[in-house]
Amino acid sequence: MSRIWIVAIIALVVGIAAVGLVLRHPFAPPDSLAPTRDTNSTAGPAATAQPAAPAQSSGQSLKSPGAEVKGDSSRTALLGSVVAPVQATVSVRAPSLIRRVLAREGETVHAGQPVFDLDDTEFATQEDSARAGQSTARAQADRARAGLSAQQTKARADVDTARGALKQAQIKLQQALIARQAAEDEQKADLRAANEAVHKAQIAYDRAKETQRGLEELARVGGVSRSDLEGARTQSSIAQSDLDTAKSQVARVQAGTGGVAYKVAAADKDVEVARDAVAQAREGIRTAEAGAKQTIKVAAQEVHTAETAVNQATVGVSGARAARSQQRLNSPITGLVTSIPVRAGEIAQPSAPLATIVSLAGLRVDALVPARLLSLFHGGQAAHVSVDTAPGRVFNAVVSEIARIAEPDGRTFRVKFRLLGAPPLLPGQTARIKVLTSR
């Protein structure tokens, strides 16, 4: 029994020691950075972090994130794809019959190089129709301008006529004023003359009466003859009659019946009529000017409408000419023809691309990096790129852009690598990327 207890005690001690060792040195979890592929990415294979062989162009001994790290650096291996940042599609603006296809898929074309020949019969018809519409619009615009010019001439003539009528009315008013002034002056002169005649007749009457009274006084004492007295009385009667006649003349002048005052009244009436004519002439000018303004406005609007039609027709001609110029469709860029989904004899539709061309200049490599590794990357970071079509060759690149927004999967971020030089790569190729990263 003592031996059994001794063995049990020893086993217990060993077990306690083993537990203590495990607690001080826990087991490392399985490596979670195994290569993966994201099937939802449009940029190519998903980014991976896996052990990679040393690059042939570098003498450094780089390790993958899951391997032992020497110093502060290791290699992160990714899978990506070659991307062309510039591509163009060739299409038509209107349905067209394809006569010939002048390029082939996989062929390199230059900017301006013909890719398709199209049938231009319909384009020619459209251009002829557009030109006919343009000619019609121009003729209408010319008529509208001529009409505007005629309306402007008529409007000026109407306004000038109204202004001439105003001048005539003003002249007649001036003449009426002058005539009235002359009548008033004549009336004043006649009244002065009549008053002067009354004054003289009054003096003569006063003298005759004074002479009569003196002779009557003398006749009482017998100092004058009867004939002299009768002569004085007769003279007084004549003076009275002359005075009455002079006063009657003053009354007639003041009354104006059949005299100068009637002329003044008639002149006043003429002045009133002339003033009314001037007011009507001024109103006629305002009416003529307003009518001219409205007429010219309407004619100018017609000109504007006609000129707009000309501009639209000109645009139509330009569009038809541009469409016809597409009889031969040229490549807009220099690059590789990646797709020609149509054939000669087919009808090209505006909504469908006839050819896709990608530029081989400025190629880059895109990779999807898991979020947990994104902190290892920064702009300008050196990388080595290799492809299966160039075994044994390594191409230099640098990190040019790191996306700040995750991909639709929510787990990866796009990292772009700018290729240095002009490597002989093609868009869509799968690329292996080795990046020197610091952990």
Secondary structure, DSSP 4 states (H G I P E B T S, - for coil): -HHHHHHHHHHHHHHHHHHHHHHHSPPPPPP-------TT-SSSSPP-----PPPTT-------TTS--BTTEEEEEEEEEEE-S-EEEE--SS-EEEEEE---TT-EE-TT-EEEEE--HHHHHHHHHHHHHHHHHHHHHHHHHHHHHHHHHHHHHHHHHHHHHHHHHHHHHHHHHHHHHHHHHHHHHHHHHHHHHHHHHHHHHHHHHHHHHHHHHHHHTT-S-HHHHHHHHHHHHHHHHHHHHHHHHHHHHHH-TTSHHHHHHHHHHHHHHHHHHHHHHHHHHHHHHHHHHHHHHHHHHHHHHHHHHHHHHHHHHHHHHHHHHTTEEE-SSSEEEEE----TTSEE-TTS-SEEEE--TT-EEEEEEEGGGGGG--TT-EEEEEETTSTT--EEEEEEEE-SS--TTSSEEEEEEEEPS-----TT-EEEEEEEEE-
